[in-house]
Amino acid sequence: MVADMDGSKSLVSRRQSARDQKIPERVTLKKEIGVLSACTIIIGNIIGSGIFISPKGVLEHSGSVGVALVVWVLGGGIAALGSLCYAELGVTIPKSGGDYSYVTQIFGGLVGFLVLWSAVLIMYPTTLAVIALTFSTYVLQPVFPECEPPYLATRLLSTACILFLTWVNCSSVRWATRIQDVFTVGKLLALGLIIAVGLGHICNGNYESLRPQAAFSMEAVPSVGQIALAFLQASFAFSGWNFLNYVTEEVVDPQRNLPRAIYISVPVVTLVYTLTNIAYFSSMSPEELLASNAVAVTFGEKLLGGFSVVMPISVALSTFGGINGYLFTSSRLCFSGAREGHLPSLLAMIHLKHCTPIPALLVCCAATMVILCVGETHNLINYVSFINYLSYGVTVAALLYYRWKNPTLYRPIKVSLLVPVCYLCFWALLLGFSLLSEPLVCGVGLLIILTGVPVYLLAVHRPNRSQTFRRMLEWWTSAGQCLCYVVFPQNDAVETKAPSDWTDSSNMAAHS
């Protein structure tokens, strides 16, 4: 009896201590993302650095202003088709992790691990590095108006930005989403300024480059391979349309809000991108745009005069929000991979008080730092775009296979079969011609993905690991827990219930 009373007192004291430290009763990822924040996550992740650096690459490979604009419009259309497929997958398999979680669920561990491996190793750290470098370039451009900013200065400023936003994301999900909301509005205002000034310039009769005769004039007709590379450059600017799927478990009522946010965000971005490019071409000749290292700055210098300093500031704010969005979502991919046993278990833990995946955020931060030290922006975009499209295609193919394998499974959203088929046809053509046109870039991308096969077989799939390896993992996990103050989260029912058990809408409603 005394022991029971002592135990009760101990339990009460532990609970009181937890309340004093403001530790939540339930340690789990918090559902704090409403439909507005969901839209800003998608728009904020898509509109990063791409619209400020990709126009140069799209124009270079397409050969003319007219073809470049067609590429931008079609790129948005293809992103819309892909987003419809992801909307179906997101509400059918409501788990964080996006492509990785869906492919793992449908095709099994190896294919899922390869998607995870390429994303964690190269895709998202590289994208983060490119956005951070764009941020630092535009911030420093007014300081070095006659030349490119120094290499070391851009790297140091990029590093400082990534470290600060990593700290914010480690401290609070709410802080991170509020930053995303504010800076997404800011970047839309910045692009709105570009569009308004450009349209005003057009209304004054200044649109020589946009006249049909000039827009489609070219020195040489681009090959199909060059057009494919133009689409890859545009796809980099559109990358991020699937990122809300990485944080599904933190979305309020995901069955309703996830598809709604996708349907709103992708058309908005496509319209904004097309109008922004029209504005660029209204003030710059193709030669001027290709010669510019900072397209928006050149645009501002030509049309805004003494107010041209607004442009680099606006772009810096835009890319700052993009970095925050990529850190927020890519860390959830590491978290999901660790939860499935494909990455060290420490990365599946969250902070006891803040409920944020601190170890996963630190890994994303460190990987980006490494990428910052190597590579050139244009080549990095080609590598990332190829791997991105490969991942998208595998995921959409998984949707078709899942329909064939589980035809009676309840799906809150079920898109027309033409949508994934059309997407996959375009995907196959794009990757095929890209491979013919740039075999080295595509070959390196494939090699990066395939290096994950031996890693999976030796470190993940291998049932009997050596005692030394196990001890090292245990020590690393224990040390990481002490340093980061993290524990495994408690799962919601919807995260643990098998998709095969979701047979009707009532079951789904019970978990929404």
C-alpha atoms as one frame of an Amber mdcrd trajectory, in Angstrom:
protein
   0.000   0.000   0.000   2.820   2.358   0.901   4.571   1.429  -2.301   1.410
   2.264  -4.241   1.156   5.621  -2.516   4.812   6.323  -3.208   4.305   5.368
  -6.824   1.282   7.650  -7.068   3.229  10.521  -5.535   6.106   9.855  -7.921
   3.747   9.870 -10.903   2.091  13.093  -9.736   5.451  14.753  -9.161   6.654
  13.728 -12.626   3.519  15.179 -14.215   3.892  18.376 -12.170   7.538  18.638
 -13.270   6.509  18.194 -16.894   3.919  20.979 -16.549   6.491  23.257 -14.912
   8.808  22.730 -17.891   5.867  23.247 -20.303   6.310  19.766 -21.728   3.126
  18.724 -23.572   1.135  15.738 -22.292   1.271  14.213 -25.785   4.612  14.427
 -27.606   3.716  14.329 -31.291   3.876  16.418 -34.446   1.305  19.180 -34.048
  -1.509  19.787 -36.544  -1.036  23.536 -36.987  -1.197  23.910 -40.782  -4.549
  25.233 -41.985  -5.563  25.787 -45.602  -3.934  29.257 -45.749  -0.630  28.013
 -44.354  -0.889  24.977 -46.650  -1.192  27.288 -49.667   1.738  29.403 -48.487
   3.872  26.283 -48.007   3.232  25.211 -51.611   3.529  28.696 -53.123   6.472
  29.535 -50.868   8.329  26.371 -51.866   7.639  26.784 -55.582   8.464  30.495
 -55.714  12.001  30.509 -54.426  14.990  31.268 -56.597  13.731  29.544 -59.760
  11.786  32.420 -61.299  14.835  34.672 -60.844  17.474  32.347 -62.338  15.662
  29.825 -64.562  14.439  32.337 -67.223  18.017  32.560 -68.435  18.373  28.774
 -68.811  14.925  28.356 -70.390  15.644  31.055 -72.988  19.132  29.699 -73.685
  17.846  26.202 -74.505  14.573  27.173 -76.211  16.201  29.581 -78.664  13.491
  32.276 -78.733  11.219  34.342 -76.524   8.044  32.760 -77.919   9.172  29.176
 -77.376  10.408  30.104 -73.885   6.954  31.428 -72.936   5.326  28.263 -74.308
   7.721  26.201 -72.164   6.706  28.171 -69.059   2.978  27.690 -69.684   3.326
  23.974 -70.482   5.617  23.528 -67.475   2.829  24.855 -65.257   0.322  22.556
 -66.952   2.516  19.508 -66.359   2.997  20.527 -62.718  -0.801  20.770 -62.415
  -1.229  17.215 -63.778   1.369  15.919 -61.336  -0.212  17.776 -58.432  -3.591
  16.150 -59.163  -1.949  12.714 -58.896  -0.251  13.696 -55.640  -3.554  14.980
 -54.260  -5.057  11.503 -54.728  -2.045   9.809 -53.151  -1.939  12.315 -50.294
  -5.483  11.597 -49.126  -5.287   7.852 -49.832  -2.024   7.388 -47.916  -2.153
  10.263 -45.379   1.432  10.003 -44.124   4.178  12.614 -44.117   7.073  11.920
 -46.484   5.503  12.577 -49.885   7.002  10.599 -52.777   9.067   8.475 -50.423
   6.152   7.337 -48.256   3.943   6.533 -51.252   6.613   4.623 -53.181   7.658
   2.693 -50.057   4.037   1.774 -49.319   3.363   0.644 -52.903   6.648  -0.653
 -54.373   8.476  -1.707 -51.215  11.620  -0.789 -49.329  14.321  -0.704 -52.025
  12.529   1.632 -54.446  11.405   3.836 -51.569  14.926   3.976 -50.185  16.341
   5.021 -53.575  13.863   7.912 -53.701  14.850   8.867 -50.151  18.565   8.437
 -50.849  18.600  10.697 -53.908  16.466  13.315 -52.153  18.493  13.457 -48.930
  21.888  13.098 -50.605  21.557  15.537 -53.507  18.087  16.797 -54.446  16.983
  18.880 -51.476  20.404  19.955 -50.153  21.290  21.115 -53.674  18.026  23.009
 -54.089  18.529  24.634 -50.696  22.082  25.578 -51.667  20.940  27.118 -54.968
  18.222  29.162 -53.238  20.646  30.299 -50.522  23.236  31.336 -53.122  20.567
  33.283 -55.003  19.616  34.989 -51.731  23.195  36.032 -51.000  23.855  37.110
 -54.614  20.872  39.464 -54.656  21.634  40.839 -51.172  25.235  41.585 -52.163
  24.509  42.786 -55.717  23.943  46.456 -54.674  27.247  46.358 -52.782  29.109
  45.104 -55.884  27.168  46.767 -58.740  29.928  46.461 -61.339  30.898  42.820
 -60.790  29.771  39.527 -59.329  29.829  39.349 -55.516  32.929  37.584 -54.119
  32.742  33.796 -53.830  33.535  33.749 -50.100  31.048  36.503 -49.263  28.148
  34.716 -50.971  28.980  31.429 -49.230  29.266  33.017 -45.784  25.987  34.908
 -46.125  24.246  31.774 -47.430  25.565  29.804 -44.461  24.397  32.430 -41.964
  20.906  32.441 -43.498  20.585  28.642 -43.398  21.837  28.460 -39.798  19.368
  31.118 -38.650  16.374  29.460 -40.319  17.434  26.048 -39.004  17.346  27.529
 -35.506  13.860  28.972 -36.149  12.551  25.617 -37.412  14.081  23.830 -34.424
  12.455  26.269 -32.008   8.839  26.271 -33.161   6.591  24.929 -35.911   4.400
  27.991 -35.437   7.326  30.386 -35.937   8.343  28.552 -39.092   4.829  28.618
 -40.569   4.365  32.295 -39.663   7.625  33.156 -41.424   6.385  31.149 -44.389
   3.069  33.015 -44.438   4.680  36.467 -44.236   7.434  35.859 -46.776   5.097
  34.148 -49.233   2.943  37.282 -49.248   6.151  39.307 -49.613   7.382  37.338
 -52.615   3.975  37.573 -54.306   4.093  41.348 -53.792   7.621  41.427 -55.264
   6.527  39.491 -58.342   3.388  41.625 -58.465   5.619  44.703 -58.657   7.582
  43.176 -61.553   4.355  42.244 -63.356   2.737  45.660 -62.785   5.799  47.582
 -63.986   6.196  45.253 -66.977   2.540  45.517 -67.994   2.755  49.293 -67.648
   5.776  49.230 -69.943   3.806  47.130 -72.461   0.830  49.533 -72.314   3.225
  52.307 -73.329   3.997  50.374 -76.508   7.317  48.833 -75.409   7.015  45.180
 -76.362   9.347  44.690 -79.322  10.605  41.307 -78.102   7.013  40.095 -77.655
   5.805  40.800 -81.198   5.133  37.457 -82.967   7.762  38.064 -85.662  10.455
  38.856 -83.085   9.292  36.416 -80.398   9.659  33.333 -82.611  12.710  34.434
 -84.580  15.800  32.336 -83.888  19.262  31.873 -85.332  18.908  28.095 -85.333
  15.958  25.811 -84.642  16.577  24.149 -81.243  16.759  20.373 -81.170  14.205
  18.318 -79.274  16.924  17.628 -76.718  17.442  21.364 -76.175  13.705  21.858
 -75.678  13.790  19.032 -73.127  16.582  20.832 -71.260  14.509  24.031 -71.358
  11.695  22.097 -69.669  14.143  20.809 -67.060  15.177  24.392 -66.289  11.520
  25.438 -66.003  10.745  22.394 -63.865  13.315  23.614 -61.334  11.301  26.824
 -60.965   8.112  24.768 -60.482   9.664  22.245 -58.085   7.960  22.291 -54.713
   4.362  21.721 -55.851   4.429  18.353 -54.055   5.924  19.582 -50.790   2.725
  19.822 -48.778   2.594  16.017 -49.076   5.748  15.870 -46.941   3.932  17.364
 -43.949   0.503  15.721 -44.321   0.421  14.684 -40.657   0.737  18.329 -39.582
  -2.138  19.535 -41.797  -5.508  20.185 -40.174  -8.128  17.954 -41.864  -5.734
  16.792 -44.636  -8.447  14.943 -46.597 -10.039  18.312 -47.339  -7.265  20.904
 -47.015  -4.446  19.119 -48.866  -6.197  18.885 -52.272  -7.784  22.311 -51.800
  -4.362  23.916 -51.238  -2.911  22.137 -54.287  -5.800  23.210 -56.540  -5.373
  26.847 -55.486  -1.587  27.110 -55.444  -0.374  25.552 -58.714  -2.606  27.635
 -61.066  -1.703  30.804 -59.136   2.024  30.122 -59.530   1.684  29.264 -63.245
  -0.114  32.552 -63.899   2.411  34.554 -61.864   5.398  32.898 -63.602   4.021
  33.488 -67.109   3.236  37.151 -66.415   6.648  37.647 -64.773   8.437  36.324
 -67.861   6.319  38.550 -70.102   7.367  41.482 -67.900  11.049  40.507 -68.208
  10.852  40.316 -71.995   9.011  43.640 -72.204  12.077  45.487 -70.953  15.012
  43.264 -71.923  16.116  41.877 -75.240  17.003  38.166 -75.314  20.690  39.132
 -75.462  20.392  41.331 -72.359  18.578  38.629 -70.407  21.171  35.989 -71.318
  24.007  38.343 -70.304  22.460  39.173 -66.915  23.652  37.465 -63.728  20.629
  38.779 -61.797  17.614  39.084 -64.092  15.351  40.918 -61.638  18.091  43.436
 -60.795  18.671  44.173 -64.487  14.907  44.564 -64.911  14.772  47.023 -61.996
  17.732  49.050 -63.251  16.054  49.503 -66.636  12.553  50.393 -65.450  12.688
  51.595 -61.839  15.603  54.018 -61.997  16.413  55.288 -58.505  14.027  52.738
 -56.980  15.889  49.807 -58.528  17.243  48.858 -55.081  13.741  47.515 -54.365
  14.369  44.574 -56.711  17.331  42.882 -54.977  15.620  43.396 -51.608  12.393
  41.836 -52.901  14.219  38.862 -54.409  16.214  38.374 -51.208  12.971  38.275
 -49.200  11.498  35.804 -51.673  14.434  33.424 -51.506  14.613  33.768 -47.711
  11.074  32.407 -47.504  12.002  29.663 -49.983  14.872  28.498 -47.791  12.548
  28.345 -44.785   9.994  26.289 -46.713  12.544  23.805 -48.028  14.074  23.325
 -44.575  10.629  22.756 -43.067   9.555  20.134 -45.597  12.852  18.351 -46.343
  13.430  17.734 -42.629  10.071  15.912 -42.545  11.334  13.646 -45.318  14.330
  12.649 -43.169  11.931  12.167 -40.256   9.688   9.868 -42.313  12.665   7.883
 -43.643  13.979   7.265 -40.144  10.534   6.240 -38.927  10.423   3.552 -41.645
  13.873   2.290 -40.576  15.683   3.567 -43.690  17.698   6.193 -41.798  19.131
   6.207 -38.247  16.358   6.178 -35.652  17.614   9.423 -34.083  16.227  11.299
 -37.094  12.713  10.053 -36.238  12.754  11.830 -32.869  11.260  15.196 -31.970
  12.033  17.718 -29.254  10.297  16.941 -25.978   9.079  20.512 -25.494   8.912
  22.109 -28.966   7.755  18.953 -30.834  10.081  19.734 -33.770  12.323  17.164
 -35.561  15.607  18.769 -34.501  17.994  15.922 -35.554  16.446  15.802 -39.046
  16.718  19.592 -39.362  20.391  19.502 -38.360  21.140  16.803 -40.956  19.448
  18.869 -43.696  21.420  21.913 -42.597  24.743  20.027 -42.619  24.108  18.448
 -46.044  23.337  21.871 -47.511  26.577  23.291 -46.094  28.538  20.610 -47.935
  26.783  21.326 -51.252  27.419  25.068 -50.812  31.141  24.432 -51.079  30.962
  22.727 -54.488  29.214  23.056 -57.814  28.011  25.773 -60.188  24.377  26.877
 -60.150  23.458  26.070 -63.770  24.816  22.501 -63.607  23.325  21.931 -60.162
  19.882  22.825 -61.525  20.206  20.261 -64.341  21.240  17.493 -61.913  18.410
  18.294 -59.502  15.767  18.664 -62.225  16.611  15.277 -63.748  16.454  13.477
 -60.386  13.285  15.401 -59.498  11.487  14.345 -62.650  12.642  10.749 -62.253
  11.196  10.707 -58.733   7.920  12.279 -59.884   7.498   9.700 -62.651   8.088
   6.746 -60.340   5.533   8.156 -57.886   2.848   8.704 -60.549   3.525   5.179
 -61.884   3.000   3.966 -58.301  -0.445   5.575 -58.375  -1.436   3.517 -61.436
  -0.026   0.328 -59.934  -1.849   0.951 -56.634  -5.140   1.369 -58.476  -4.614
  -1.961 -60.232  -3.482  -3.695 -57.035  -6.233  -2.271 -54.762  -9.195  -1.356
 -56.994 -11.740  -1.366 -54.126  -9.704   0.831 -51.757 -11.600   3.924 -50.639
 -10.124   7.053 -52.238 -11.496  10.444 -51.149 -10.145  11.826 -54.445  -9.870
   9.774 -57.631  -8.545  11.622 -60.684  -9.260  10.599 -64.266  -6.964   7.883
 -65.600  -5.940  10.277 -68.382  -4.191  12.545 -65.866  -1.426  10.120 -64.740
  -1.158   8.620 -68.260  -0.618  12.045 -69.885   1.871  12.982 -67.175   3.861
   9.769 -67.657   3.931  10.177 -71.461   5.381  13.668 -71.126   7.731  12.448
 -68.399   9.114   9.636 -70.588   9.653  11.961 -73.563  11.338  14.613 -71.440
  13.739  12.248 -69.695  14.490  10.318 -72.895  15.451  13.404 -74.898  17.326
  14.876 -71.920  19.370  11.685 -71.729  20.237  11.959 -75.428  21.068  15.660
 -75.195  23.006  15.668 -71.895  24.148  12.086 -71.271  26.769  13.159 -68.718
  24.346  15.138 -66.528  21.670  12.430 -66.683  24.263   9.685 -66.212  25.583
  11.342 -63.058  22.004  11.679 -61.791  21.343   7.968 -62.370  24.659   7.062
 -60.742  23.770   9.074 -57.635  20.482   7.191 -57.352  22.039   3.752 -57.926
  24.709   4.282 -55.248  21.839   3.771 -52.828  21.460   0.091 -53.811  24.580
  -1.194 -51.984  23.842   1.118 -49.056  20.343  -0.369 -48.754  21.579  -3.958
 -49.035  24.438  -3.517 -46.547  23.061  -1.042 -43.995  19.252  -1.267 -44.145
  18.091  -4.623 -45.488  20.837  -6.696 -43.887  19.146  -8.596 -41.025  22.277
  -9.445 -39.015  24.393  -6.404 -38.269  27.659  -6.711 -36.404  27.679  -6.073
 -32.690  30.139  -3.212 -33.174  27.855  -1.506 -35.703  24.889  -1.832 -33.338
  26.852  -0.387 -30.427  27.935   2.567 -32.569  24.328   3.262 -33.576  23.137
   2.974 -29.980  25.863   5.329 -28.751  25.143   7.835 -31.525  21.409   7.705
 -30.809  21.892   8.083 -27.057  24.314  10.989 -27.481  21.991  12.678 -29.964
  19.037  12.326 -27.588  20.981  13.951 -24.771  22.261  16.802 -26.952  18.972
  17.539 -28.734  16.557  16.602 -25.901  14.459  14.455 -28.242  12.217  11.377
 -27.962  10.141   9.239 -30.302   6.741  10.852 -30.978   3.408   9.242 -30.193
   1.604   8.343 -33.405  -1.957   9.236 -34.290  -4.295   6.396 -35.271  -4.346
   7.520 -38.899  -0.572   7.098 -39.093  -0.591   3.507 -37.903  -3.772   2.159
 -39.520  -3.037   0.172 -42.673  -4.386   1.740 -45.898  -6.004  -1.600 -46.766
  -8.286  -1.077 -43.736  -9.694   2.171 -45.116 -12.686   0.713 -46.894 -15.293
   3.426 -46.632 -15.751   7.101 -46.040 -16.925   6.605 -42.486 -13.621   5.053
 -41.528 -11.764   7.957 -43.071 -14.013  10.489 -41.429 -13.270   8.946 -38.067
  -9.597   9.639 -38.538  -9.790  13.094 -40.113
